[in-house]
Amino acid sequence: KELSYNSRISNPYILFVGARSTYKNFISLVKSMKNFPEIKLYIIGGGNFTKEESFVLDKYCKNNFKHFKNFDNDKLNDLYNSAICLVYPSLYEGFGIPVIEAMSAGCPVIASNCSSITEIATDSAILLDETNDVSITEAINKILIEENFDLFRKIGLKNSLNFSWDLTVQKTIDSYNCI
């Protein structure tokens, strides 16, 4: 069940989903979290932390994060439904499924303005031209304003409808029928 802004802000957390390779800019997100001591960082998947990740988490986000290594899609959807936002600062993506998953759950998205993310998020996410801790901090501050939260939640939900499995199946059938 999707929670309201007030419910989310009462126990706030930000999501990061997936691998944490260098191009994913996980370290920049962690560094930005120093500006939000009242907000937890929930890290989904990606395996064990590297030494660098552990060091940066300890320095900038000490005792203010949770790592979920493995769990099912229902649990992930529950986390999207009550998060302040998904931060997805990856510099390269083949598609960026977490962006659409978050939007379809009513979770505002902050992401890099590059590769496929730009195409799938269009104007329904806060897209960062620079993916450093300063720009991520500014974007999180923007999402923490209730009107902005509501706006990106609504336009994200609407945008996610363009990526349903039913629509994908129908477009595939239409393509085959044209041949």
MDTraj code that builds the backbone (N, CA, C; nanometers):
import mdtraj as md
import numpy as np

residues = "LYS GLU LEU SER TYR ASN SER ARG ILE SER ASN PRO TYR ILE LEU PHE VAL GLY ALA ARG SER THR TYR LYS ASN PHE ILE SER LEU VAL LYS SER MET LYS ASN PHE PRO GLU ILE LYS LEU TYR ILE ILE GLY GLY GLY ASN PHE THR LYS GLU GLU SER PHE VAL LEU ASP LYS TYR CYS LYS ASN ASN PHE LYS HIS PHE LYS ASN PHE ASP ASN ASP LYS LEU ASN ASP LEU TYR ASN SER ALA ILE CYS LEU VAL TYR PRO SER LEU TYR GLU GLY PHE GLY ILE PRO VAL ILE GLU ALA MET SER ALA GLY CYS PRO VAL ILE ALA SER ASN CYS SER SER ILE THR GLU ILE ALA THR ASP SER ALA ILE LEU LEU ASP GLU THR ASN ASP VAL SER ILE THR GLU ALA ILE ASN LYS ILE LEU ILE GLU GLU ASN PHE ASP LEU PHE ARG LYS ILE GLY LEU LYS ASN SER LEU ASN PHE SER TRP ASP LEU THR VAL GLN LYS THR ILE ASP SER TYR ASN CYS ILE".split()
xyz = np.array([
    [0.0847, -0.1184, 0.0000],
    [0.0000, 0.0000, 0.0000],
    [0.0886, 0.1239, 0.0000],
    [0.0624, 0.2133, -0.0934],
    [0.1388, 0.3370, -0.1052],
    [0.1055, 0.4310, 0.0107],
    [0.2098, 0.4834, 0.0740],
    [0.1910, 0.5731, 0.1875],
    [0.1955, 0.7192, 0.1440],
    [0.1257, 0.8029, 0.2189],
    [0.1242, 0.9465, 0.1928],
    [0.2599, 1.0082, 0.2281],
    [0.2775, 1.1315, 0.1872],
    [0.4000, 1.2051, 0.2192],
    [0.4223, 1.2091, 0.3701],
    [0.3172, 1.2457, 0.4453],
    [0.3312, 1.2574, 0.5912],
    [0.3695, 1.1248, 0.6560],
    [0.3139, 1.0151, 0.6064],
    [0.3503, 0.8832, 0.6599],
    [0.4956, 0.8503, 0.6276],
    [0.5391, 0.8833, 0.5069],
    [0.6764, 0.8536, 0.4653],
    [0.7773, 0.9379, 0.5426],
    [0.7441, 1.0627, 0.5680],
    [0.8375, 1.1532, 0.6334],
    [0.8499, 1.1230, 0.7835],
    [0.7533, 1.0516, 0.8391],
    [0.7593, 1.0181, 0.9811],
    [0.8650, 0.9113, 1.0108],
    [0.8989, 0.8296, 0.9141],
    [1.0037, 0.7282, 0.9281],
    [1.0802, 0.7237, 0.7956],
    [1.1516, 0.8313, 0.7625],
    [1.2018, 0.8480, 0.6256],
    [1.3238, 0.7636, 0.5905],
    [1.3208, 0.7164, 0.4667],
    [1.4389, 0.6515, 0.4102],
    [1.4412, 0.6732, 0.2598],
    [1.5625, 0.6650, 0.2073],
    [1.5886, 0.6770, 0.0643],
    [1.6360, 0.5412, 0.0166],
    [1.5956, 0.5029, -0.1034],
    [1.6362, 0.3737, -0.1590],
    [1.7482, 0.3884, -0.2614],
    [1.8378, 0.2918, -0.2593],
    [1.9338, 0.2685, -0.3673],
    [1.9191, 0.1213, -0.4019],
    [1.8940, 0.0909, -0.5291],
    [1.8662, -0.0467, -0.5698],
    [1.9679, -0.0935, -0.6730],
    [2.0246, -0.2124, -0.6491],
    [2.1076, -0.2778, -0.7500],
    [2.2556, -0.2751, -0.7222],
    [2.3307, -0.3030, -0.8280],
    [2.4769, -0.3092, -0.8192],
    [2.5330, -0.1729, -0.7817],
    [2.6538, -0.1748, -0.7269],
    [2.7161, -0.0505, -0.6809],
    [2.8503, -0.0258, -0.7486],
    [2.8690, -0.0767, -0.8696],
    [2.9935, -0.0543, -0.9435],
    [3.0217, 0.0951, -0.9532],
    [3.1435, 0.1294, -0.9879],
    [3.1870, 0.2691, -0.9925],
    [3.0913, 0.3585, -1.0708],
    [3.0486, 0.3150, -1.1886],
    [2.9629, 0.3981, -1.2726],
    [2.8222, 0.4160, -1.2154],
    [2.7889, 0.3444, -1.1103],
    [2.6574, 0.3563, -1.0478],
    [2.6501, 0.4758, -0.9521],
    [2.7651, 0.5335, -0.9172],
    [2.7727, 0.6530, -0.8322],
    [2.7149, 0.6341, -0.6920],
    [2.7253, 0.5143, -0.6410],
    [2.6780, 0.4860, -0.5058],
    [2.7515, 0.5725, -0.4033],
    [2.8819, 0.5882, -0.4198],
    [2.9635, 0.6648, -0.3243],
    [2.9137, 0.8096, -0.3150],
    [2.8766, 0.8694, -0.4277],
    [2.8246, 1.0070, -0.4259],
    [2.6961, 1.0161, -0.3446],
    [2.6086, 0.9174, -0.3592],
    [2.4861, 0.9155, -0.2797],
    [2.5193, 0.9063, -0.1317],
    [2.6079, 0.8158, -0.0953],
    [2.6430, 0.7991, 0.0459],
    [2.6990, 0.9297, 0.1020],
    [2.7858, 0.9960, 0.0278],
    [2.8421, 1.1232, 0.0745],
    [2.7330, 1.2282, 0.0946],
    [2.6310, 1.2272, 0.0104],
    [2.5226, 1.3244, 0.0261],
    [2.4415, 1.2990, 0.1523],
    [2.4398, 1.1758, 0.1999],
    [2.3583, 1.1404, 0.3162],
    [2.4057, 1.2093, 0.4443],
    [2.5283, 1.2601, 0.4455],
    [2.5765, 1.3335, 0.5633],
    [2.4890, 1.4561, 0.5908],
    [2.4219, 1.5046, 0.4874],
    [2.3349, 1.6212, 0.4999],
    [2.1943, 1.5868, 0.5490],
    [2.1679, 1.4577, 0.5672],
    [2.0338, 1.4123, 0.6056],
    [2.0419, 1.3107, 0.7197],
    [2.0898, 1.3529, 0.8364],
    [2.1062, 1.2564, 0.9468],
    [1.9745, 1.1955, 0.9941],
    [1.8616, 1.2592, 0.9610],
    [1.7313, 1.2082, 1.0042],
    [1.6717, 1.1084, 0.9046],
    [1.7413, 1.0873, 0.7919],
    [1.6901, 0.9973, 0.6878],
    [1.7835, 0.8777, 0.6744],
    [1.7261, 0.7590, 0.6734],
    [1.8059, 0.6373, 0.6547],
    [1.8273, 0.6106, 0.5059],
    [1.9319, 0.5377, 0.4766],
    [1.9595, 0.4911, 0.3410],
    [1.9368, 0.3406, 0.3395],
    [1.8426, 0.2958, 0.2581],
    [1.8174, 0.1532, 0.2404],
    [1.8833, 0.1107, 0.1097],
    [1.9743, 0.0174, 0.1205],
    [2.0527, -0.0309, 0.0065],
    [2.0019, -0.1706, -0.0270],
    [1.9545, -0.1864, -0.1497],
    [1.8920, -0.3118, -0.1898],
    [1.9839, -0.3860, -0.2859],
    [2.0212, -0.5080, -0.2491],
    [2.1022, -0.5932, -0.3371],
    [2.2461, -0.5472, -0.3493],
    [2.3094, -0.5936, -0.4565],
    [2.4462, -0.5530, -0.4850],
    [2.5550, -0.6330, -0.4167],
    [2.5190, -0.7329, -0.3392],
    [2.6209, -0.8150, -0.2744],
    [2.6867, -0.7449, -0.1568],
    [2.7961, -0.8031, -0.1100],
    [2.8685, -0.7493, 0.0045],
    [2.9349, -0.6165, -0.0307],
    [2.9542, -0.5335, 0.0699],
    [3.0209, -0.4059, 0.0493],
    [3.1703, -0.4263, 0.0261],
    [3.2272, -0.3428, -0.0606],
    [3.3727, -0.3401, -0.0777],
    [3.4321, -0.2654, 0.0413],
    [3.5640, -0.2684, 0.0538],
    [3.6304, -0.1934, 0.1621],
    [3.6020, -0.0445, 0.1488],
    [3.6074, 0.0074, 0.0250],
    [3.5806, 0.1498, 0.0040],
    [3.4369, 0.1846, 0.0427],
    [3.3416, 0.1029, 0.0025],
    [3.2020, 0.1287, 0.0365],
    [3.1817, 0.1265, 0.1877],
    [3.2405, 0.0284, 0.2547],
    [3.2294, 0.0197, 0.4004],
    [3.2888, 0.1432, 0.4676],
    [3.4042, 0.1880, 0.4195],
    [3.4695, 0.3067, 0.4749],
    [3.3805, 0.4297, 0.4587],
    [3.3270, 0.4499, 0.3376],
    [3.2453, 0.5680, 0.3090],
    [3.1136, 0.5621, 0.3872],
    [3.0527, 0.4452, 0.3952],
    [2.9304, 0.4311, 0.4750],
    [2.9569, 0.4645, 0.6209],
    [3.0679, 0.4172, 0.6736],
    [3.1030, 0.4431, 0.8130],
    [3.1286, 0.5924, 0.8358],
    [3.1897, 0.6575, 0.7390],
    [3.2256, 0.7994, 0.7535],
    [3.1049, 0.8918, 0.7373],
    [3.0189, 0.8662, 0.6384],
    [2.9127, 0.9597, 0.6047],
    [2.7724, 0.9163, 0.6463],
    [2.7576, 0.7900, 0.6805],
    [2.6229, 0.7382, 0.7021],
    [2.6203, 0.6387, 0.8189],
    [2.7110, 0.6563, 0.9110],
    [2.7307, 0.5601, 1.0203],
    [2.5992, 0.5308, 1.0939],
    [2.5694, 0.4034, 1.1060],
    [2.4499, 0.3557, 1.1767],
    [2.3194, 0.4141, 1.1218],
    [2.3223, 0.4635, 1.0001],
    [2.2025, 0.5237, 0.9437],
    [2.1675, 0.4616, 0.8085],
    [2.2023, 0.3347, 0.7937],
    [2.1703, 0.2642, 0.6701],
    [2.1353, 0.1204, 0.7019],
    [2.0651, 0.0595, 0.6079],
    [2.0287, -0.0817, 0.6163],
    [2.0594, -0.1450, 0.4820],
    [2.1190, -0.2627, 0.4840],
    [2.1498, -0.3345, 0.3607],
    [2.0627, -0.4592, 0.3533],
    [1.9833, -0.4672, 0.2473],
    [1.8992, -0.5837, 0.2224],
    [1.9623, -0.6592, 0.1065],
    [2.0204, -0.7747, 0.1346],
    [2.0914, -0.8487, 0.0298],
    [1.9968, -0.9210, -0.0650],
    [1.9005, -0.9909, -0.0114],
    [1.8092, -1.0708, -0.0939],
    [1.6690, -1.0676, -0.0368],
    [1.5747, -1.0353, -0.1206],
    [1.4350, -1.0555, -0.0847],
    [1.3497, -1.0446, -0.2092],
    [1.2225, -1.0795, -0.1957],
    [1.1368, -1.0923, -0.3135],
    [1.0813, -0.9578, -0.3618],
    [1.0145, -0.9635, -0.4772],
    [0.9600, -0.8429, -0.5388],
    [0.8505, -0.7776, -0.4555],
    [0.7743, -0.8566, -0.3819],
    [0.6696, -0.7983, -0.2969],
    [0.7304, -0.7099, -0.1885],
    [0.8369, -0.7569, -0.1269],
    [0.9048, -0.6777, -0.0235],
    [0.9660, -0.5513, -0.0848],
    [1.0269, -0.5651, -0.2030],
    [1.0835, -0.4485, -0.2711],
    [0.9740, -0.3473, -0.3017],
    [0.8600, -0.3946, -0.3501],
    [0.7486, -0.3050, -0.3788],
    [0.7019, -0.2329, -0.2526],
    [0.6971, -0.3041, -0.1399],
    [0.6607, -0.2407, -0.0125],
    [0.7587, -0.1287, 0.0220],
    [0.8874, -0.1529, -0.0020],
    [0.9878, -0.0494, 0.0272],
    [0.9709, 0.0716, -0.0646],
    [0.9456, 0.0478, -0.1933],
    [0.9185, 0.1592, -0.2843],
    [0.7967, 0.2394, -0.2372],
    [0.6930, 0.1688, -0.1918],
    [0.5675, 0.2326, -0.1518],
    [0.5805, 0.3259, -0.0327],
    [0.6855, 0.3103, 0.0455],
    [0.6970, 0.3958, 0.1635],
    [0.8272, 0.4751, 0.1691],
    [0.9043, 0.4735, 0.0617],
    [1.0298, 0.5502, 0.0574],
    [1.0035, 0.6962, 0.0223],
    [1.0940, 0.7817, 0.0649],
    [1.0902, 0.9223, 0.0240],
    [1.1192, 0.9304, -0.1259],
    [1.2179, 0.8528, -0.1706],
    [1.2514, 0.8509, -0.3133],
    [1.3510, 0.7388, -0.3413],
    [1.3648, 0.7082, -0.4686],
    [1.4723, 0.6223, -0.5181],
    [1.5784, 0.7156, -0.5743],
    [1.7027, 0.6974, -0.5328],
    [1.8131, 0.7705, -0.5950],
    [1.8887, 0.6697, -0.6799],
    [1.8951, 0.6980, -0.8095],
    [1.9537, 0.6069, -0.9077],
    [2.0511, 0.6860, -0.9949],
    [2.1698, 0.7164, -0.9408],
    [2.2632, 0.8073, -1.0089],
    [2.3567, 0.7406, -1.1092],
    [2.3165, 0.6276, -1.1638],
    [2.3996, 0.5513, -1.2560],
    [2.4300, 0.6299, -1.3837],
    [2.5539, 0.6210, -1.4296],
    [2.5954, 0.6907, -1.5517],
    [2.5672, 0.6100, -1.6784],
    [2.5386, 0.4814, -1.6622],
    [2.5080, 0.3991, -1.7786],
    [2.4094, 0.2907, -1.7395],
    [2.3061, 0.2760, -1.8186],
    [2.2078, 0.1708, -1.7973],
    [2.1589, 0.1205, -1.9319],
    [2.1398, -0.0097, -1.9398],
    [2.0772, -0.0661, -2.0579],
    [1.9299, -0.0307, -2.0615],
    [1.8663, -0.0291, -1.9452],
    [1.7267, 0.0120, -1.9371],
    [1.6992, 0.0897, -1.8086],
    [1.7288, 0.0352, -1.6922],
    [1.7011, 0.1042, -1.5667],
    [1.5686, 0.0632, -1.5047],
    [1.5478, -0.0662, -1.4916],
    [1.4220, -0.1192, -1.4385],
    [1.3844, -0.0594, -1.3017],
    [1.4787, -0.0391, -1.2084],
    [1.4375, 0.0198, -1.0797],
    [1.3670, 0.1547, -1.0935],
    [1.4008, 0.2320, -1.1952],
    [1.3343, 0.3614, -1.2169],
    [1.1852, 0.3396, -1.2427],
    [1.1523, 0.2467, -1.3302],
    [1.0114, 0.2181, -1.3616],
    [0.9429, 0.1503, -1.2436],
    [1.0120, 0.0587, -1.1759],
    [0.9528, -0.0065, -1.0577],
    [0.9144, 0.0975, -0.9536],
    [1.0051, 0.1909, -0.9274],
    [0.9771, 0.2947, -0.8282],
    [0.8578, 0.3791, -0.8702],
    [0.8595, 0.4245, -0.9939],
    [0.7489, 0.5091, -1.0423],
    [0.6160, 0.4377, -1.0328],
    [0.6135, 0.3097, -1.0699],
    [0.4866, 0.2361, -1.0676],
    [0.4356, 0.2141, -0.9253],
    [0.5234, 0.2300, -0.8265],
    [0.4841, 0.2179, -0.6863],
    [0.4594, 0.3545, -0.6215],
    [0.4634, 0.4611, -0.7019],
    [0.4407, 0.5943, -0.6466],
    [0.5585, 0.6499, -0.5699],
    [0.6776, 0.6054, -0.6045],
    [0.8002, 0.6504, -0.5381],
    [0.8722, 0.7491, -0.6304],
    [0.8883, 0.8750, -0.5896],
    [0.9611, 0.9705, -0.6724],
    [1.1026, 0.9227, -0.7012],
    [1.1556, 0.9649, -0.8164],
    [1.2862, 0.9182, -0.8619],
    [1.3807, 1.0362, -0.8850],
    [1.5041, 1.0180, -0.8374],
    [1.6159, 1.1072, -0.8684],
    [1.7151, 1.0200, -0.9433],
    [1.7534, 1.0619, -1.0645],
    [1.8414, 0.9776, -1.1462],
    [1.9322, 1.0637, -1.2326],
    [2.0319, 0.9992, -1.2897],
    [2.1234, 1.0666, -1.3818],
    [2.0525, 1.0988, -1.5122],
    [2.0879, 1.2111, -1.5692],
    [2.0333, 1.2533, -1.6977],
    [2.1224, 1.1979, -1.8085],
    [2.1195, 1.0666, -1.8246],
    [2.2051, 1.0041, -1.9255],
    [2.1494, 0.8693, -1.9682],
    [2.2015, 0.8185, -2.0735],
    [2.1692, 0.6894, -2.1345],
    [2.0185, 0.6647, -2.1372],
    [1.9787, 0.5433, -2.1136],
    [1.8370, 0.5067, -2.1262],
    [1.7494, 0.5704, -2.0192],
    [1.8084, 0.6106, -1.9091],
    [1.7283, 0.6691, -1.8011],
    [1.6561, 0.7944, -1.8497],
    [1.7241, 0.8759, -1.9280],
    [1.6629, 0.9965, -1.9825],
    [1.5410, 0.9611, -2.0660],
    [1.5524, 0.8555, -2.1443],
    [1.4417, 0.8144, -2.2303],
    [1.3232, 0.7594, -2.1517],
    [1.3499, 0.6798, -2.0500],
    [1.2381, 0.6188, -1.9779],
    [1.1776, 0.7120, -1.8736],
    [1.2586, 0.8008, -1.8159],
    [1.2075, 0.8888, -1.7110],
    [1.1430, 1.0151, -1.7669],
    [1.1830, 1.0547, -1.8863],
    [1.1360, 1.1779, -1.9501],
    [1.1311, 1.2914, -1.8486],
    [1.0149, 1.3535, -1.8318],
    [1.0021, 1.4651, -1.7367],
    [0.9395, 1.4213, -1.6051],
    [0.9448, 1.2929, -1.5760],
    [0.8751, 1.2418, -1.4582],
    [0.9687, 1.2081, -1.3423],
    [1.0924, 1.2535, -1.3503],
    [1.1898, 1.2326, -1.2433],
    [1.2779, 1.3567, -1.2350],
    [1.3467, 1.3709, -1.1246],
    [1.4494, 1.4743, -1.1164],
    [1.5731, 1.4138, -1.1801],
    [1.6137, 1.4692, -1.2938],
    [1.7290, 1.4171, -1.3680],
    [1.8497, 1.5076, -1.3448],
    [1.9584, 1.4469, -1.3028],
    [2.0795, 1.5199, -1.2664],
    [2.1780, 1.5261, -1.3824],
    [2.2186, 1.6466, -1.4189],
    [2.3226, 1.6618, -1.5211],
    [2.4593, 1.6258, -1.4635],
    [2.4779, 1.6523, -1.3358],
    [2.5996, 1.6125, -1.2646],
    [2.5579, 1.5190, -1.1529],
    [2.6292, 1.4086, -1.1384],
    [2.5913, 1.3119, -1.0353],
    [2.6979, 1.3090, -0.9273],
    [2.7034, 1.4160, -0.8519],
    [2.7948, 1.4229, -0.7378],
    [2.7123, 1.4449, -0.6114],
    [2.7797, 1.4427, -0.4974],
    [2.7052, 1.4537, -0.3713],
    [2.6315, 1.5868, -0.3580],
    [2.6838, 1.6942, -0.4165],
    [2.6178, 1.8243, -0.4084],
    [2.4863, 1.8228, -0.4865],
    [2.4888, 1.7742, -0.6106],
    [2.3662, 1.7719, -0.6911],
    [2.2642, 1.6735, -0.6346],
    [2.3112, 1.5627, -0.5801],
    [2.2194, 1.4668, -0.5184],
    [2.1539, 1.5286, -0.3946],
    [2.2323, 1.5998, -0.3142],
    [2.1781, 1.6687, -0.1965],
    [2.0708, 1.7689, -0.2371],
    [2.0972, 1.8486, -0.3398],
    [1.9996, 1.9476, -0.3880],
    [1.8707, 1.8785, -0.4334],
    [1.8841, 1.7674, -0.5031],
    [1.7662, 1.6950, -0.5518],
    [1.6853, 1.6359, -0.4363],
    [1.7530, 1.5805, -0.3379],
    [1.6815, 1.5255, -0.2211],
    [1.6087, 1.6375, -0.1486],
    [1.6747, 1.7524, -0.1301],
    [1.6081, 1.8667, -0.0664],
    [1.4835, 1.9079, -0.1442],
    [1.4899, 1.9005, -0.2750],
    [1.3751, 1.9351, -0.3590],
    [1.2601, 1.8367, -0.3363],
    [1.2915, 1.7087, -0.3307],
    [1.1892, 1.6043, -0.3108],
    [1.1285, 1.6126, -0.1708],
    [1.2025, 1.6644, -0.0738],
    [1.1517, 1.6745, 0.0635],
    [1.0444, 1.7820, 0.0789],
    [1.0273, 1.8658, -0.0221],
    [0.9175, 1.9627, -0.0226],
    [0.7927, 1.8874, -0.0688],
    [0.6903, 1.8896, 0.0136],
    [0.5722, 1.8057, -0.0103],
    [0.5116, 1.8247, -0.1489],
    [0.5033, 1.9474, -0.1970],
    [0.4440, 1.9720, -0.3288],
    [0.5266, 1.9046, -0.4386],
    [0.6584, 1.9097, -0.4270],
    [0.7457, 1.8441, -0.5258],
    [0.7331, 1.6930, -0.5160],
    [0.7298, 1.6427, -0.3937],
    [0.7104, 1.4991, -0.3728],
    [0.5824, 1.4529, -0.4428],
    [0.4732, 1.5226, -0.4173],
    [0.3446, 1.4856, -0.4775],
    [0.3480, 1.4943, -0.6298],
    [0.4110, 1.5991, -0.6817],
    [0.4204, 1.6162, -0.8263],
    [0.4960, 1.5001, -0.8904],
    [0.6161, 1.4686, -0.8402],
    [0.6957, 1.3616, -0.9009],
    [0.6354, 1.2238, -0.8766],
    [0.5622, 1.2079, -0.7681],
    [0.4908, 1.0822, -0.7446],
    [0.3829, 1.0640, -0.8512],
    [0.3049, 1.1679, -0.8755],
    [0.1938, 1.1593, -0.9714],
    [0.2434, 1.1431, -1.1153],
    [0.3404, 1.2238, -1.1559],
    [0.3855, 1.2133, -1.2953],
    [0.4665, 1.0861, -1.3184],
    [0.5313, 1.0364, -1.2131],
    [0.6002, 0.9080, -1.2242],
    [0.5028, 0.7940, -1.2429],
    [0.3946, 0.7944, -1.1646],
    [0.2907, 0.6920, -1.1805],
    [0.2353, 0.6931, -1.3225],
    [0.2061, 0.8117, -1.3732],
    [0.1522, 0.8235, -1.5090],
    [0.2529, 0.7718, -1.6115],
    [0.3796, 0.8093, -1.5966],
    [0.4836, 0.7655, -1.6898],
    [0.5021, 0.6139, -1.6867],
    [0.4904, 0.5542, -1.5702],
    [0.5124, 0.4092, -1.5577],
    [0.4119, 0.3288, -1.6392],
    [0.2968, 0.3857, -1.6669],
    [0.1954, 0.3161, -1.7464],
    [0.2433, 0.2898, -1.8892],
    [0.3410, 0.3675, -1.9347],
    [0.3977, 0.3468, -2.0687],
    [0.4871, 0.2232, -2.0758],
    [0.5123, 0.1598, -1.9607],
    [0.6073, 0.0490, -1.9563],
    [0.5482, -0.0766, -1.8931],
    [0.4179, -0.0932, -1.9032],
    [0.3557, -0.2125, -1.8453],
    [0.3869, -0.3340, -1.9321],
    [0.3819, -0.4522, -1.8703],
    [0.4046, -0.5763, -1.9457],
    [0.2950, -0.5964, -2.0499],
    [0.1715, -0.5597, -2.0166],
    [0.0622, -0.5740, -2.1123],
    [0.0872, -0.4889, -2.2367],
    [0.1317, -0.3667, -2.2160],
    [0.1616, -0.2785, -2.3288],
    [0.2779, -0.3331, -2.4116],
    [0.3786, -0.3876, -2.3446],
    [0.4936, -0.4464, -2.4145],
    [0.4496, -0.5641, -2.5012],
    [0.3653, -0.6491, -2.4466],
    [0.3145, -0.7645, -2.5223],
    [0.2360, -0.7160, -2.6444],
    [0.1480, -0.6186, -2.6248],
    [0.0669, -0.5686, -2.7358],
    [0.1538, -0.5064, -2.8446],
    [0.2556, -0.4289, -2.8064],
    [0.3451, -0.3671, -2.9055],
    [0.4250, -0.4736, -2.9806],
    [0.4636, -0.5791, -2.9118],
    [0.5359, -0.6886, -2.9767],
    [0.4457, -0.7580, -3.0790],
    [0.3223, -0.7861, -3.0409],
    [0.2266, -0.8485, -3.1331],
    [0.2030, -0.7580, -3.2534],
    [0.1857, -0.6290, -3.2280],
    [0.1651, -0.5328, -3.3374],
    [0.2843, -0.5322, -3.4336],
    [0.4051, -0.5407, -3.3778],
    [0.5261, -0.5438, -3.4629],
    [0.5278, -0.6672, -3.5518],
    [0.4948, -0.7830, -3.4940],
    [0.4901, -0.9057, -3.5726],
    [0.3817, -0.9003, -3.6804],
    [0.2690, -0.8398, -3.6471],
    [0.1591, -0.8290, -3.7449],
    [0.1951, -0.7385, -3.8613],
    [0.2897, -0.6468, -3.8434],
    [0.3332, -0.5572, -3.9508],
    [0.4273, -0.6253, -4.0496],
    [0.4837, -0.7371, -4.0101],
    [0.5820, -0.8056, -4.0940],
    [0.5157, -0.8843, -4.2039],
])
top = md.Topology()
chain = top.add_chain()
for i, resn in enumerate(residues, 1):
    res = top.add_residue(resn, chain, resSeq=i)
    for name in ("N", "CA", "C"):
        top.add_atom(name, md.element.get_by_symbol(name[0]), res)
traj = md.Trajectory(xyz[None], top)
